[in-house]
Amino acid sequence: METNQQRQVIYEIFPRNYGINGNFTDIINDLDRIKSLGVDIIWLMPIHPIGVLSRKGSEGSPYSIQDYSKIHPDLGDEQDLSRLISEVHKRDMKIIIDAVLNHTSVDSDWVTSHPSYYLQNESGDIIRKVSDWSDILDLNYENQELWAAIANAMNGWVQMGIDGFRCDVAPMVPLEFWQYLKSTIDKDNELVWIAESVHLSHIRETRKSGYICHSDAELHSVFDFTYEYDSFELFEMVLKDKTKLVQYIYFIKNQMYQYPDHALKLRFLENHDIARAASIFDNFDQLKNWTVFTFYIPGASLVYAGQEYALKKLPNLFEKDVVDWENRDENFLIFFKQIIELSKEITASTLEFDIDDLGDSLVKIEWNHVQKTVIFLNLGREKKIYSVIENIKGKDLLENRDLSLKKGENLDKFPIIIQLSS
């Protein structure tokens, strides 16, 4: 994978809750705005019919899928999806969909027509690995006929023009299947492959239960990107003052060397499974600093629709619950777009990246590319002061002004992004 894919921005859309109509047309009508953010890839959460039996909530989870080959009628039809794909491509963006291949809904036609496709206990009852996922049943990948059936369904979307897949709970599906699927439908290696890798605690508990659950390092033999859930538990502990920031920073630095050289992480502060970023930080400055951090460490960046406006309400996964576009923060949008634009100017390899904990919640990030870029951040709740340890001369990219700091001078306003003079 080319190194400039580090800076790609992936925009996550929940079609049912994106607009008032809850269909593909809502998205089409907003593509110019999405493009203006600096988005490279649009990811549609599952677009398929949702199970009715054992449904959670009145509308059901989009991850409880009845049929991989069909489109949920509320979203539109094949013609509508084809138009969306075409309009995305016209704007020089890609579009990917969710591949939810660990399980189906409990009322999928396969349950009766192909019960051998499913995981069964010794009594022959179809089961699930995670008891809380009560609206789904797990697939049995020891059945090779299942592999062909799924590949056929996924290939249909590729033929329609879909550019790749975000693969739900990818570690719980055998790596051999992912290798087969990719080799079958992506012979030219042109598709985008994102693995929703999982928290380290999930890997541990799943393996203790006797099931496979692959590590991120294993997944990178197939996937372009893996989620940063491997570090997310540390991130949450930092926010709750249960661990030191330096431990989290050390883990981020280690990611560059504990995974294959081509491996890329998908960075995020929020997605459909976790709280809105604007709702978890204590103040607006902290949100801005963490936003810069996410875009300026190695990897691609995931933006959940509405994050760009610092929205606080997370749409309900099981109900019709439209994104709260009315309560948007236009000033944060300006900042957000600026950060994306500036971060994309960095296309260097991760070997030209460094990050240091300066103590007391302060962080310094350095990128060496054409001109050296230095970022100072305050990731804590309280106002901090940093005494510069060497002369700094360059351009303040956020304020668009020349900057000259002498050793010993204090910085007390963060974030600050400086492009050093050569």
N, C-alpha and C positions, 0 to 999 in steps of 0.2 A: 504494500500500500504506500502511495506517495506521502511524503511527510506533510504536505500542505493540507492533508485531510485531518491533521490535528485540529485545525481551526474551524472545521465545519460546524454549522449550527443546525440542529435538528429540532423541528417544531412539532410538538405533540398535540394532536387534536382528538377530542372525544366527540365524534360526529353528532351523536344524539343531543349533546348538551352544548354544542358550539354556538348555535344560533337559534332563533325563536322557532324556526321550522324544523330543526333537527334533521337536516338532510344535506346531500352533497352540494346543492345549489347555494346554501348558506356559505359554504367554504369557497366555492367558485367566486362568489361576490366579494370575498375578502382577500383574494390572492394578491392583489397589488399592495395592500397594506402589509401582508405577511412578507412579501418579497422585500419591501422597504426596510424591514428589520435587519436584513442581512442573512436571511434563512437560506440554507442550501438544500435541505431535505425536509419534506413534510411527512410525518408519520401519522397514519390514521389508526387509532385504536380499533378493535375488531368491528368489521362491517357486516358480519354474518347474522343469520337468524338466531335469536336467543331462546334458550329453553324455557318452557312454561312450568313443567313439573319441578317442584322443589325450588322454585324461583326465589331469589332474595329480593325483597322490595317489590314494588308494583311493576317496575319495568325490567328488572333482572340485570344481572351482571353481563356486560358484553363478552366476558371471558367464559361464559357458559354457552357454548356454541352447538347448535343443532346440526349444521351442515356447512362444511368447509367450502363447498362449491357455489353457495348461493349468497345473495345480498339481502340484508334485512329490508323488507319492503318499505319501511318508514324512511329509509335513507335515500331511496330511489331505485333505479334499475340499472342494467348493464350500460345502457345508453348514457345515463347520467354519470356513471362512474367513468366511462370512456371520455366524456366531455371534461370531467375534472382532471383526469390524467393528461389530456391534451393541453388544457389551459395551464397546468403546472409546468409541463415541458416547454410551452411557449415562453415562459418566464425564466427559463434556464434553471429550474429547480428539479429535484427528483421527488418521487412519491413512493413511500413504502407502506406496507400494511402489517398488522399483527399476525403472526403465525402461532396459534395457541394449540400446540401439538402434544402436550402432556395429557390432555383430557378432553372430553366432550360434555355436553349437557347430559343429564340423566335420561332425557327423552329423545336423544338422537336416534335416527332410524337405525344406526349401526347396532344399537343395544339389542334389537330384535333380529335384524337381518344378519349381523356378524358378531354375535356375542364373544367369539374367540378373539376379537380385536381388543378385548378388555382384560384388565388385571382381575384375577379371580382368586378367591381363597380355596382352601382344601375342600370346602363343601360345594364349590362351583358358583358361589355368589360373587357378583361383580362388586369390586370394592374401590376405595380411594386411599391414597397414602396419607393425606392430611385431613383429619376428621372435620375440621372447621369448614373445609370446602364442600359444604353439603349439597351444593347445586351442580356438582360435576361427578364424573366417574373416570378413573384413570385408564389410559390405553396400555396395551400389552405389547411391547416392542420385541418380544420373542417371536411374534407372529410376522413372518416376512411378507405375507399378503397385505398386512396393514401398511408396510413401507411403500409398496407400489400404489396403494389407494391414496395415500396422503400426497405422494409425489405427483400423482396425476392431478389432484385438486390444486396444489400449489403452482404447478406448471400452467394451469389455466389462467391464473392471475398474471403470470409472467408474460404469457402470450397476449394478454390484454394491454400490457404496457407498464405494469407495476415494476418498480426498480429495485425491489429488495424486501427484506423482512426483518421486523423486530420480533425475536423469538421468545415467547413467554416462558418463564421458568426453565430456560434452556438446560440448566445443569441436571434436571430430573429426567431428561430424555437421553438415551444412550448416545455417546459421541459417535459411535459407528453409524447410527442413523443419520446424524447431521452430516457426516462425511458423504454418505450415500445420497442424501437429498441434494446437497450442493453439487456433487459430481453429475447428478442426473438432470437438474434443471438449470445449472449455471456453468455449462461447459467452458464458456469463454471468460469466466471469472469477472463478470461485469456487474453483478448484483451487489447490493449493500446487505451485509449480514451483521445484525446486532443481537447479541445474547443478553437477555435479562439474567445476568448472573445474580447470585443471591448472597445474603448476609452469611458471614462465617458461622454464626450460630445455627442457621438453617442447614448448612452443609453438615455440621456436626450431628444435629438431631436426626436428619434424614438418614445418614449413614448408620447411626445407632439403631434405627428402626429396621435396618437390613436392606435398604434401597440405595441405588446409585445416586450420587449427587456430585457432579464434576466441579473441580476447582476452576478458577479463572484461567490459570496457566494451561490446563487441558483444553479449555474451550477455544483458546486462541489458535489452535491447530486448524480450526474451521472458520471462526468468526473474526470479522474486522474489528469490532468493538465489543467490550464487555462493560456492564454497569460498574460503577464504583461502590457498590454495596460492600465490597471487601473492606473499605475504609469507613463506611457510613456509621457503624456502631461507635467508632472512635470519635467521629464528628459529633454525634449526639451526646457523647459523654463530655466532650469539651464544652458544649453549650450548657450542660447541666452541672458544670464545675466538678465533674467526677474524675477527670484526668487532665493532665497538662497539655497545653497546645503543642509543646515540643514533641510529644509522642505522636500526635496526629501528623505533624509536619514530617517527622522521620519516616512514617509509613508512606506518605505521598512520595517522598524521595526514593524510597525502596521500590516502589512500583515500577520504576524505570528499569530496574535490574533483575527483578524476580519474575518478570514475564518476558516472552520472546521480544526481540528487537523491533519487530513490526507491530507489536500489540499496541492498541490504543484504548484508553478508558473513555467512557461516556460520563462527563462531569455534569452534576446537577445540584440544585438546591431544593427542587421540588419536582414531583411528577404526580400521576393520578393516585398513587398509593400512599403518599406522604403529605403532610400539611403544607400549605402555601408558605413560601419563604417569608413573605411580609408578615405572617402571623406568628412566626416563631422567634423572631429577633426582638430585642427589647427596645430598640430605637432605629430610626431611619438611617443613621450613619452606619450602624452595624450591618444593616441590610446592604447598603451600597458597597461597603468594604468586602463583604463575603461574595457579593456578585462579581466584583473585580477578581477576587481570588479564583473563583470558579472558571472564569474565562481566560485567566492568565497562567494556569498550570497546564502541563501537557495533556492533550486529549481533545475530543470533540465536546461540544456543549449542547445539552438538552434544555429546551425551553418549553414549559407546559403553558399552553394557550392562556393568556391573561397575566402571566408572570411579568411580562414586559410593562404592565401598568401597576405593579405592586398590589395586585388584588389579594385580599385576605381570605375570601371564602372559597373552599375547595368544593367543586361540584360533586354531588352524591353519585357514587358509582351505580347505584341500584334504582335511581329515580330519574324522572325528567327534571333536570335542575340546571338551567341555562347559565353559562358563564356570566358573572355579574359585571358586564361591560360598563354599566352606568357609573359605577364607583371607581372609575379609573383615575390614575394619577398621571397626568400628561407630562409633568416635570420629570417624573421617574422614567417615562418613556424616552425622553430626550437623552437622559443619562445612559439608559440601557442601550440605545442604538449607538451612542458614541463609544461605549465600551466594546461592543461587538466590532464596530468598524476599526478601532485601534488594535484590537487583539488579532484581527485577520492580517495585519501587516507583518506579523511574526510567523514565518514559515520555516524557521530553522529546526534542525533536529533536536531531540531532547538532550543530546550531549552538550548543547550550548545553553542549557537551562540550569539554574540553581535556585534554591530557596533556603532561607535561613530564619530561624526563630530568634528574634532580637530580645526576647524576654518581655514580660509584662504585656502580653497580647499583641505585641508588634511583630510584623513579619516583613521580610525583604525578599523580593523576587527579582531575579536577573535573567534577561534573555540577551544573548550575543548574536545579533543578526544585522548585517550591514552596519548599523549603529547600535551600540549597547543601550538597552532599555532597562531601567531600574524602577521597581514599583515598591512603594512603602504603604503598608496597610495596618490598620488597627482593627483586629478581629474581636476585640473585647467590648464590654458594655460601657466602660467608663472612658472619659477623655484622657488621652495619653500624650506625653511629650517625648520626642526622640532627639537626642543630641547627635548631630552628624559627626561621623568619625573621620571623614576625609572631605576635601574640597569637592564640590559637585557643581558642574556647569553644563547646562543643556537647555532643553525646551520642556516646559510643563505642558504635556499633551492635553490634559483635561481643561486647563485654563487658556491654552493656546498663547503662551507667553514665554519669553526668555527667562531663565532662572539661573541664579548664581548663589550658591551657598558655601560658606566657609566652614572649615572644621570647627566644631563646637557650637555652631548655630543650631537652633531648635526648630524642629518640625512639630506642629501641633494640629494640623488639619490633614485628615486622611479620608479617602485614598489620594495618593499622588503618583502620577506616572510620568517619569522623566526620560526623555531620549537624550543621552549624553552627547556632548559635542565631541567630534573626532579629534 
